[in-house]
């Protein structure tokens, strides 16, 4: 190889490395705060002053509280209802399209919901929920240790970490993963769980009623009315190669997995490619608390 050819080849390699680095560089990295196990970020609606929103992958559309919608003069399109973790339908108003901004990261929300959040067990200063749109528009990396959320361009993203790769199912503006639930000796099932980062629960599944240890408890704790039901302890929950033992969880309808589990991982959601990457943190083996 001549000197000139070698220089050209080296330049090409450096350019390729630069391209890879550019692909890994996020569009934005946003710090979040924990209240309990839930994540909150400052959000601007149509360039108004920033207010607190909760990150909630369980919301099929981002939500704006009527206090904020009224203040901003947002126009309604139609009326409807939605079900949450509680019983009964919750009234909602379909609002005109808005642009949300988490710091400098823009999020287009074509059909935001207006829902009264005053009865939801979150800080009263919370005026909205960031829903499915962020996972639809970006690759989202949530780091509970650094307390940051990184947003990547999904057309350029290439994962370079060492986390386990799991299938991620996006269906009707909701995200799901399959997990193996060891209910008790001799009873093990694979269930599809909705990913609900707006819930502090571990795993919610009615099969927990078959567990060796159960108790009556209040269920719901979200949109809709609370109700009495059964919670219990699963012997173990398997998520990809990871095992979490002695998992207390509620037995309400609509199987889901919440922040008590996801706080144990750095999670990268690539919904367009149908992949979830999980990197365990030091919290992986933390005990799962029982019901109060």
Residue frames as qw, qx, qy, qz and C-alpha x, y, z in Angstrom:
[[0.000, 0.890, 0.455, 0.000, 0.00, 0.00, 0.00],
 [0.401, 0.452, -0.035, 0.796, 1.47, 3.37, -1.00],
 [0.183, -0.192, -0.460, 0.847, 1.64, 6.23, 1.47],
 [0.304, -0.027, -0.152, -0.940, -1.11, 8.13, -0.34],
 [0.597, -0.231, -0.662, -0.389, -3.44, 5.12, -0.40],
 [0.465, -0.249, -0.722, 0.447, -2.79, 4.50, 3.29],
 [0.005, 0.115, 0.269, -0.956, -3.65, 8.09, 4.15],
 [0.471, -0.099, -0.371, -0.794, -6.87, 7.90, 2.12],
 [0.606, -0.239, -0.754, -0.081, -7.81, 4.61, 3.79],
 [0.320, -0.223, -0.615, 0.686, -7.15, 6.04, 7.25],
 [0.197, 0.024, 0.027, -0.980, -9.23, 9.11, 6.44],
 [0.570, -0.181, -0.572, -0.562, -12.09, 6.84, 5.40],
 [0.541, -0.262, -0.759, 0.249, -11.89, 4.90, 8.64],
 [0.138, -0.173, -0.415, 0.882, -11.92, 8.10, 10.69],
 [0.364, -0.060, -0.236, -0.899, -14.91, 9.38, 8.74],
 [0.608, -0.244, -0.707, -0.266, -16.75, 6.12, 9.37],
 [0.416, -0.260, -0.672, 0.555, -15.99, 6.36, 13.09],
 [0.066, 0.083, 0.150, -0.983, -17.24, 9.93, 13.09],
 [0.498, -0.165, -0.484, -0.701, -20.45, 8.79, 11.41],
 [0.579, -0.301, -0.753, 0.084, -21.01, 6.10, 14.05],
 [0.249, -0.207, -0.495, 0.806, -20.37, 8.65, 16.81],
 [0.260, -0.035, -0.121, -0.958, -22.90, 10.99, 15.22],
 [0.576, -0.255, -0.654, -0.419, -25.48, 8.20, 15.16],
 [0.532, -0.314, -0.698, 0.362, -24.95, 7.58, 18.88],
 [0.094, 0.003, -0.266, 0.959, -25.25, 11.25, 19.83],
 [0.053, 0.606, 0.776, -0.166, -28.74, 11.88, 21.23],
 [0.071, 0.688, 0.344, 0.634, -30.93, 14.73, 20.10],
 [0.262, -0.676, 0.216, -0.654, -31.30, 15.69, 23.72],
 [0.517, -0.137, -0.767, 0.355, -30.59, 14.44, 27.24],
 [0.362, -0.618, -0.086, -0.692, -33.14, 15.62, 29.77],
 [0.102, 0.115, -0.817, 0.555, -32.83, 15.27, 33.55],
 [0.551, -0.488, -0.476, -0.482, -35.88, 14.03, 35.40],
 [0.227, -0.383, 0.616, -0.650, -36.89, 13.98, 39.04],
 [0.395, -0.222, -0.891, -0.024, -38.31, 11.03, 40.94],
 [0.483, -0.307, 0.312, -0.759, -41.39, 11.42, 43.12],
 [0.871, -0.085, 0.427, -0.227, -41.70, 7.99, 44.62],
 [0.621, -0.071, 0.671, 0.398, -40.87, 5.76, 41.66],
 [0.490, 0.752, 0.432, 0.090, -42.45, 8.01, 39.01],
 [0.503, -0.054, 0.223, 0.833, -40.53, 10.30, 36.66],
 [0.132, 0.901, 0.356, -0.209, -41.33, 13.99, 36.14],
 [0.503, 0.073, 0.276, 0.816, -39.96, 16.45, 33.58],
 [0.126, 0.606, 0.157, -0.770, -40.60, 20.13, 32.78],
 [0.389, 0.378, 0.726, 0.422, -42.70, 20.44, 29.61],
 [0.149, 0.355, -0.045, -0.922, -43.71, 23.39, 27.47],
 [0.427, 0.527, 0.734, 0.027, -47.03, 23.27, 25.62],
 [0.381, 0.790, 0.330, 0.349, -46.93, 25.38, 22.44],
 [0.440, 0.401, -0.192, 0.780, -43.95, 27.36, 23.84],
 [0.463, -0.791, -0.088, -0.391, -45.78, 28.38, 27.03],
 [0.196, -0.671, 0.618, -0.358, -43.96, 28.33, 30.36],
 [0.481, 0.142, -0.865, 0.027, -42.74, 24.91, 31.45],
 [0.688, -0.383, 0.251, -0.563, -44.86, 22.88, 33.88],
 [0.278, -0.336, 0.893, -0.106, -44.45, 19.44, 35.41],
 [0.825, 0.162, -0.294, -0.454, -45.53, 16.36, 33.43],
 [0.680, -0.327, 0.649, -0.092, -45.21, 12.70, 34.42],
 [0.269, 0.366, -0.796, -0.401, -43.67, 10.17, 32.02],
 [0.656, 0.077, 0.604, -0.446, -46.42, 7.62, 31.39],
 [0.099, 0.217, -0.831, -0.502, -45.97, 5.00, 28.67],
 [0.169, 0.347, 0.910, -0.154, -49.36, 3.62, 29.68],
 [0.310, 0.668, 0.253, -0.627, -51.09, 6.69, 28.21],
 [0.643, 0.371, 0.567, 0.357, -51.89, 6.07, 24.51],
 [0.269, 0.755, 0.158, 0.577, -51.93, 9.85, 23.99],
 [0.303, 0.062, -0.408, 0.859, -50.27, 12.58, 26.02],
 [0.273, -0.727, -0.630, 0.006, -52.60, 14.15, 28.58],
 [0.123, 0.330, -0.139, 0.926, -53.17, 17.79, 29.51],
 [0.126, -0.455, -0.731, 0.492, -54.98, 18.66, 32.71],
 [0.096, 0.798, 0.518, 0.292, -57.99, 20.99, 32.25],
 [0.331, -0.840, -0.088, 0.420, -56.34, 23.61, 34.47],
 [0.366, -0.387, 0.453, 0.715, -53.56, 23.98, 31.92],
 [0.282, 0.398, 0.718, 0.496, -55.76, 23.52, 28.85],
 [0.026, -0.892, -0.450, 0.020, -58.02, 26.35, 30.03],
 [0.340, -0.759, 0.108, 0.545, -55.11, 28.64, 30.81],
 [0.313, -0.251, 0.598, 0.694, -53.65, 28.10, 27.33],
 [0.522, 0.469, 0.039, -0.711, -57.00, 28.36, 25.58],
 [0.075, -0.159, 0.919, 0.352, -56.71, 24.97, 23.89],
 [0.626, 0.115, -0.149, -0.756, -59.70, 24.09, 21.74],
 [0.562, -0.033, 0.803, -0.196, -61.65, 20.86, 22.12],
 [0.261, 0.181, -0.725, -0.611, -62.59, 18.58, 19.23],
 [0.701, -0.228, -0.536, -0.411, -64.82, 15.96, 20.80],
 [0.539, -0.491, 0.490, -0.477, -65.74, 14.19, 24.02],
 [0.757, 0.133, -0.632, -0.102, -65.00, 10.61, 24.98],
 [0.722, -0.593, 0.271, -0.232, -63.89, 8.34, 27.80],
 [0.516, 0.471, -0.700, 0.147, -61.02, 6.08, 28.72],
 [0.873, -0.461, -0.152, -0.050, -60.35, 3.35, 31.27],
 [0.099, 0.752, -0.573, 0.309, -57.40, 3.43, 33.63],
 [0.310, 0.180, -0.889, 0.286, -56.06, 1.26, 36.41],
 [0.303, 0.085, 0.633, -0.707, -59.20, 1.91, 38.45],
 [0.250, 0.431, 0.865, 0.055, -62.74, 0.83, 37.79],
 [0.245, 0.818, 0.420, -0.307, -65.14, 2.71, 35.56],
 [0.534, 0.556, 0.273, 0.575, -64.74, 4.98, 32.57],
 [0.314, -0.562, -0.115, 0.757, -63.01, 8.36, 32.93],
 [0.397, 0.869, 0.288, -0.068, -64.28, 11.32, 30.93],
 [0.496, -0.282, 0.302, 0.764, -61.90, 12.95, 28.49],
 [0.401, 0.849, 0.104, -0.327, -61.89, 15.72, 25.91],
 [0.747, 0.206, 0.322, 0.545, -60.00, 15.33, 22.65],
 [0.112, -0.831, 0.014, 0.545, -58.03, 18.55, 22.16],
 [0.570, 0.810, -0.135, -0.038, -56.54, 20.25, 19.13],
 [0.864, 0.190, -0.176, 0.431, -53.01, 19.27, 18.16],
 [0.306, -0.934, 0.180, 0.036, -50.18, 20.70, 20.25],
 [0.673, 0.471, -0.440, 0.362, -46.41, 20.73, 20.23],
 [0.718, -0.693, 0.016, 0.066, -44.76, 19.71, 23.47],
 [0.470, 0.669, -0.453, 0.356, -41.15, 20.46, 24.29],
 [0.828, -0.525, -0.065, 0.189, -39.10, 18.63, 26.90],
 [0.395, -0.584, 0.274, 0.654, -36.32, 21.18, 27.13],
 [0.219, 0.551, -0.412, -0.691, -35.28, 21.36, 23.44],
 [0.130, 0.038, 0.961, 0.243, -36.76, 18.03, 22.38],
 [0.487, 0.097, -0.089, -0.863, -39.96, 18.62, 20.35],
 [0.197, 0.175, 0.963, -0.062, -42.88, 16.20, 20.48],
 [0.370, -0.048, -0.371, -0.850, -45.79, 16.47, 18.07],
 [0.203, 0.227, 0.876, -0.375, -49.07, 15.43, 19.68],
 [0.158, -0.183, -0.601, -0.762, -51.82, 15.20, 17.09],
 [0.569, -0.487, -0.476, -0.460, -54.60, 14.14, 19.48],
 [0.124, 0.210, -0.695, 0.677, -53.90, 15.09, 23.09],
 [0.434, -0.558, -0.702, -0.085, -56.36, 14.07, 25.78],
 [0.173, -0.491, 0.301, -0.799, -57.70, 16.48, 28.36],
 [0.689, -0.357, -0.630, -0.003, -58.24, 14.52, 31.58],
 [0.401, -0.797, 0.171, -0.418, -58.70, 15.78, 35.12],
 [0.656, 0.227, -0.634, 0.341, -55.64, 14.53, 37.02],
 [0.266, -0.593, 0.351, -0.674, -56.66, 15.95, 40.38],
 [0.861, -0.318, 0.173, -0.356, -57.80, 12.56, 41.67],
 [0.878, 0.285, -0.336, 0.189, -54.68, 10.68, 40.57],
 [0.706, -0.673, 0.030, 0.217, -52.07, 9.98, 43.30],
 [0.648, 0.297, 0.030, 0.700, -49.37, 12.21, 41.83],
 [0.253, -0.314, -0.243, 0.882, -48.15, 15.64, 43.02],
 [0.249, 0.779, 0.514, -0.258, -50.90, 18.25, 42.58],
 [0.015, 0.743, -0.267, -0.614, -48.51, 20.42, 40.57],
 [0.342, -0.029, 0.824, 0.450, -48.53, 17.79, 37.80],
 [0.437, 0.530, 0.111, -0.718, -50.42, 19.25, 34.82],
 [0.733, 0.473, -0.293, -0.391, -49.96, 16.51, 32.24],
 [0.818, -0.190, 0.532, 0.102, -48.68, 13.10, 31.19],
 [0.240, 0.595, -0.621, -0.450, -46.14, 12.40, 28.48],
 [0.865, 0.088, 0.403, -0.285, -47.56, 9.39, 26.67],
 [0.857, 0.152, 0.442, 0.216, -46.86, 7.09, 23.76],
 [0.482, 0.876, -0.003, 0.025, -45.78, 9.85, 21.37],
 [0.154, -0.825, 0.537, 0.090, -42.22, 10.01, 22.70],
 [0.614, -0.201, 0.753, 0.122, -41.73, 6.29, 22.04],
 [0.674, 0.603, 0.426, 0.032, -43.29, 6.63, 18.60],
 [0.348, 0.934, -0.061, 0.063, -41.09, 9.56, 17.56],
 [0.052, 0.783, -0.594, 0.175, -37.77, 8.73, 19.25],
 [0.763, -0.039, -0.596, 0.247, -35.60, 5.97, 20.58],
 [0.404, -0.781, 0.122, -0.461, -35.88, 6.64, 24.31],
 [0.652, 0.101, -0.628, 0.412, -33.17, 5.70, 26.81],
 [0.512, -0.759, -0.021, -0.401, -34.13, 6.01, 30.47],
 [0.558, 0.236, -0.615, 0.505, -31.32, 5.93, 33.03],
 [0.570, -0.744, -0.291, -0.194, -32.65, 5.78, 36.61],
 [0.731, -0.323, -0.165, 0.578, -29.13, 6.02, 38.04],
 [0.313, 0.053, 0.110, 0.942, -28.17, 9.25, 36.26],
 [0.172, 0.665, 0.559, -0.463, -31.84, 10.30, 36.30],
 [0.130, 0.470, -0.358, -0.796, -31.80, 11.25, 32.65],
 [0.715, 0.461, 0.518, -0.086, -33.85, 10.50, 29.55],
 [0.163, -0.411, 0.545, 0.713, -32.00, 10.54, 26.22],
 [0.669, 0.588, 0.315, -0.328, -33.86, 10.99, 22.94],
 [0.359, -0.297, 0.680, 0.566, -32.32, 9.55, 19.76],
 [0.524, 0.427, -0.316, -0.666, -33.21, 9.87, 16.09],
 [0.828, -0.005, 0.534, -0.171, -34.71, 6.41, 15.32],
 [0.786, 0.616, -0.036, -0.030, -33.44, 6.51, 11.71],
 [0.381, 0.725, -0.504, 0.274, -29.82, 6.86, 12.85],
 [0.584, -0.592, 0.456, -0.318, -29.76, 5.01, 16.13],
 [0.771, 0.217, -0.597, 0.048, -27.48, 2.00, 16.61],
 [0.736, -0.652, 0.080, -0.165, -27.32, 0.37, 20.03],
 [0.524, 0.553, -0.568, 0.313, -23.79, -0.07, 21.40],
 [0.460, -0.558, 0.494, -0.482, -24.42, -1.13, 24.99],
 [0.189, 0.217, -0.955, 0.066, -24.24, -4.55, 26.63],
 [0.548, 0.004, 0.469, -0.692, -27.85, -4.92, 27.64],
 [0.369, 0.189, 0.908, 0.064, -30.10, -7.83, 26.82],
 [0.262, 0.088, -0.428, -0.860, -32.18, -7.46, 23.67],
 [0.298, 0.312, 0.840, -0.328, -35.89, -8.22, 24.14],
 [0.056, 0.451, 0.667, 0.590, -38.80, -8.08, 21.68],
 [0.094, 0.325, 0.352, -0.873, -40.86, -4.92, 22.18],
 [0.133, 0.493, 0.797, 0.322, -44.42, -4.97, 20.89],
 [0.129, 0.214, 0.101, -0.963, -46.15, -1.71, 19.94],
 [0.057, -0.405, -0.856, -0.317, -49.89, -2.12, 19.47],
 [0.194, -0.800, -0.483, -0.300, -52.61, 0.55, 19.48],
 [0.021, 0.782, -0.213, 0.585, -50.31, 3.17, 21.01],
 [0.724, -0.607, 0.270, -0.187, -49.22, 0.88, 23.83],
 [0.333, 0.580, -0.739, 0.078, -45.99, -1.01, 24.50],
 [0.925, -0.271, 0.095, -0.251, -45.79, -4.64, 25.63],
 [0.191, 0.519, -0.832, 0.038, -43.20, -7.25, 26.57],
 [0.881, -0.162, -0.395, -0.204, -43.57, -10.96, 27.28],
 [0.108, -0.565, 0.688, -0.443, -42.46, -12.16, 30.69],
 [0.633, -0.127, -0.764, -0.017, -42.45, -15.49, 32.49],
 [0.443, -0.541, 0.285, -0.656, -44.26, -15.43, 35.82],
 [0.430, -0.008, -0.878, 0.210, -43.44, -18.15, 38.34],
 [0.516, -0.558, -0.149, -0.632, -46.64, -18.09, 40.38],
 [0.672, -0.488, 0.484, -0.275, -45.81, -20.97, 42.73],
 [0.251, -0.319, 0.894, 0.190, -44.15, -24.38, 42.41],
 [0.362, 0.277, 0.879, 0.140, -45.64, -26.11, 39.39],
 [0.290, 0.840, 0.456, -0.048, -47.35, -22.98, 38.02],
 [0.294, -0.446, 0.283, 0.797, -45.42, -20.88, 35.53],
 [0.488, 0.725, 0.485, 0.013, -46.92, -18.83, 32.69],
 [0.342, -0.022, 0.275, 0.898, -45.77, -16.51, 29.93],
 [0.132, 0.816, 0.532, -0.184, -47.93, -13.41, 29.81],
 [0.354, 0.486, 0.205, 0.773, -47.83, -10.28, 27.67],
 [0.324, -0.663, -0.415, 0.532, -47.53, -7.26, 29.95],
 [0.231, 0.885, 0.186, 0.360, -48.26, -3.66, 29.05],
 [0.538, 0.013, -0.259, 0.802, -45.33, -1.38, 29.93],
 [0.214, -0.878, -0.335, -0.266, -46.72, 1.28, 32.26],
 [0.506, 0.148, -0.326, 0.785, -44.04, 3.70, 33.40],
 [0.262, -0.486, 0.034, -0.833, -46.78, 5.80, 34.98],
 [0.835, -0.440, -0.216, -0.249, -47.38, 3.08, 37.57],
 [0.162, -0.686, 0.645, -0.296, -45.31, 2.42, 40.68],
 [0.929, -0.129, 0.245, -0.244, -46.38, -1.24, 40.68],
 [0.359, -0.394, 0.799, 0.278, -44.16, -4.23, 39.93],
 [0.154, -0.053, -0.843, -0.513, -46.21, -6.72, 37.90],
 [0.539, 0.126, 0.351, -0.755, -49.98, -6.47, 37.83],
 [0.418, 0.097, -0.802, -0.415, -51.67, -9.73, 36.83],
 [0.751, -0.289, 0.027, -0.593, -54.81, -11.51, 38.01],
 [0.836, 0.080, -0.542, 0.040, -52.92, -14.80, 38.16],
 [0.130, 0.405, -0.637, 0.643, -51.37, -13.63, 41.43],
 [0.710, -0.308, 0.139, -0.618, -54.61, -14.81, 43.07],
 [0.962, 0.020, -0.268, -0.049, -53.15, -18.34, 42.67],
 [0.315, 0.594, -0.586, 0.452, -49.95, -17.45, 44.55],
 [0.588, -0.197, -0.718, 0.316, -48.98, -19.09, 47.83],
 [0.239, -0.424, -0.443, 0.753, -49.26, -15.80, 49.70],
 [0.009, 0.541, 0.452, 0.709, -52.10, -13.36, 49.03],
 [0.098, -0.411, -0.566, 0.708, -54.04, -10.67, 50.84],
 [0.156, 0.824, 0.525, 0.144, -57.03, -8.43, 50.27],
 [0.353, -0.352, 0.011, 0.867, -55.99, -4.91, 49.35],
 [0.331, 0.804, 0.207, -0.448, -57.11, -1.74, 47.61],
 [0.575, 0.110, 0.550, 0.596, -56.40, -1.80, 43.86],
 [0.302, 0.878, 0.338, 0.152, -56.48, 0.88, 41.20],
 [0.468, -0.650, 0.059, 0.596, -54.54, 3.94, 42.42],
 [0.263, -0.057, 0.476, 0.837, -54.79, 5.77, 39.11],
 [0.366, 0.000, -0.281, -0.887, -57.48, 6.87, 36.69],
 [0.637, -0.272, -0.621, -0.367, -60.85, 5.52, 37.77],
 [0.632, -0.606, 0.163, -0.455, -62.15, 4.40, 41.14],
 [0.022, 0.405, -0.883, 0.235, -60.15, 2.26, 43.54],
 [0.853, -0.153, -0.231, -0.442, -61.60, -1.14, 44.37],
 [0.588, -0.491, 0.619, -0.174, -60.92, -4.03, 46.73],
 [0.858, 0.362, -0.332, -0.147, -59.13, -7.02, 45.30],
 [0.923, -0.307, 0.120, 0.198, -56.24, -9.44, 45.77],
 [0.286, 0.808, -0.512, 0.052, -52.52, -8.82, 45.73],
 [0.957, -0.247, 0.145, 0.045, -49.92, -11.48, 46.27],
 [0.225, -0.731, 0.583, 0.274, -46.36, -12.58, 45.82],
 [0.865, 0.446, -0.213, -0.087, -45.06, -14.28, 42.68],
 [0.873, -0.322, 0.160, 0.328, -42.15, -16.62, 43.28],
 [0.418, -0.350, 0.375, 0.750, -40.24, -14.92, 40.47],
 [0.521, 0.801, 0.147, -0.255, -40.52, -12.79, 37.34],
 [0.638, -0.108, 0.480, 0.592, -38.27, -13.53, 34.36],
 [0.375, 0.881, 0.044, -0.284, -37.63, -10.66, 31.91],
 [0.572, 0.676, -0.462, 0.048, -35.28, -11.89, 29.22],
 [0.682, 0.159, -0.629, 0.336, -32.23, -13.27, 31.07],
 [0.031, -0.369, 0.477, -0.797, -33.00, -11.36, 34.26],
 [0.526, -0.400, -0.750, -0.016, -34.68, -12.85, 37.31],
 [0.197, -0.413, 0.316, -0.831, -36.45, -10.94, 40.07],
 [0.389, -0.206, -0.889, 0.125, -37.58, -13.06, 43.02],
 [0.188, -0.511, -0.681, 0.489, -40.40, -12.68, 45.53],
 [0.023, 0.162, 0.273, 0.948, -42.38, -10.11, 43.57],
 [0.146, 0.525, 0.655, -0.523, -45.38, -8.60, 45.32],
 [0.049, -0.021, -0.444, -0.894, -47.93, -7.26, 42.89],
 [0.519, 0.208, 0.336, -0.758, -51.62, -6.43, 42.48],
 [0.294, 0.162, 0.921, 0.200, -54.10, -8.76, 40.84],
 [0.393, 0.579, 0.199, -0.686, -56.16, -6.23, 38.89],
 [0.759, 0.521, 0.385, 0.064, -57.31, -6.77, 35.29],
 [0.478, 0.864, -0.116, 0.107, -55.13, -5.77, 32.32],
 [0.862, -0.262, 0.024, 0.434, -51.66, -7.30, 32.91],
 [0.242, 0.924, -0.125, 0.267, -48.95, -4.65, 33.20],
 [0.779, -0.168, -0.198, 0.571, -45.40, -4.04, 34.39],
 [0.062, -0.977, -0.124, -0.160, -44.46, -0.81, 36.11],
 [0.198, 0.834, -0.377, 0.352, -41.66, 1.25, 37.59],
 [0.707, -0.563, 0.410, -0.123, -40.93, -1.05, 40.53],
 [0.898, 0.092, 0.334, 0.271, -39.39, -3.32, 37.89],
 [0.588, 0.698, 0.087, 0.400, -38.08, -0.75, 35.40],
 [0.213, -0.938, 0.242, -0.126, -36.28, 1.28, 38.06],
 [0.797, -0.395, 0.420, 0.180, -33.83, -1.66, 38.19],
 [0.713, 0.235, 0.453, 0.481, -32.65, -1.17, 34.59],
 [0.062, 0.515, -0.276, -0.809, -31.30, 1.35, 32.15],
 [0.573, 0.439, 0.691, -0.044, -33.95, 0.85, 29.48],
 [0.037, 0.354, -0.437, -0.826, -33.69, 1.72, 25.79],
 [0.564, 0.482, 0.607, -0.284, -36.98, 1.63, 23.90],
 [0.032, 0.287, -0.594, -0.750, -36.66, 1.30, 20.12],
 [0.592, 0.347, 0.558, -0.467, -40.32, 0.93, 19.23],
 [0.570, 0.610, -0.265, -0.482, -39.85, 1.30, 15.46],
 [0.391, 0.412, -0.818, -0.093, -37.57, -1.72, 15.34],
 [0.858, -0.308, -0.247, -0.329, -39.50, -3.57, 18.02],
 [0.711, 0.103, -0.529, 0.452, -36.59, -3.87, 20.45],
 [0.469, -0.848, 0.076, -0.235, -36.14, -3.14, 24.15],
 [0.613, 0.342, -0.544, 0.460, -32.61, -3.15, 25.58],
 [0.642, -0.741, -0.061, -0.186, -32.25, -3.70, 29.33],
 [0.483, 0.430, -0.555, 0.523, -29.04, -3.04, 31.26],
 [0.654, -0.599, -0.455, 0.078, -29.28, -4.08, 34.92],
 [0.015, 0.750, -0.316, 0.580, -28.23, -1.63, 37.62],
 [0.156, 0.213, -0.805, 0.532, -27.21, -2.18, 41.22],
 [0.524, -0.057, 0.343, -0.777, -30.91, -2.08, 42.09],
 [0.575, 0.093, -0.695, -0.421, -31.64, -5.34, 40.24],
 [0.512, -0.147, -0.829, 0.169, -31.67, -7.43, 43.41],
 [0.211, -0.200, 0.363, -0.885, -33.47, -4.92, 45.62],
 [0.110, 0.316, 0.914, -0.228, -36.39, -6.54, 47.47],
 [0.194, -0.408, -0.500, -0.739, -39.83, -5.80, 46.05],
 [0.185, -0.064, 0.557, -0.807, -41.91, -4.17, 48.80],
 [0.018, -0.416, -0.909, -0.020, -45.26, -5.64, 49.75],
 [0.144, -0.688, -0.416, -0.577, -48.55, -3.76, 49.86],
 [0.060, -0.395, 0.421, -0.814, -49.03, -1.23, 52.67]]
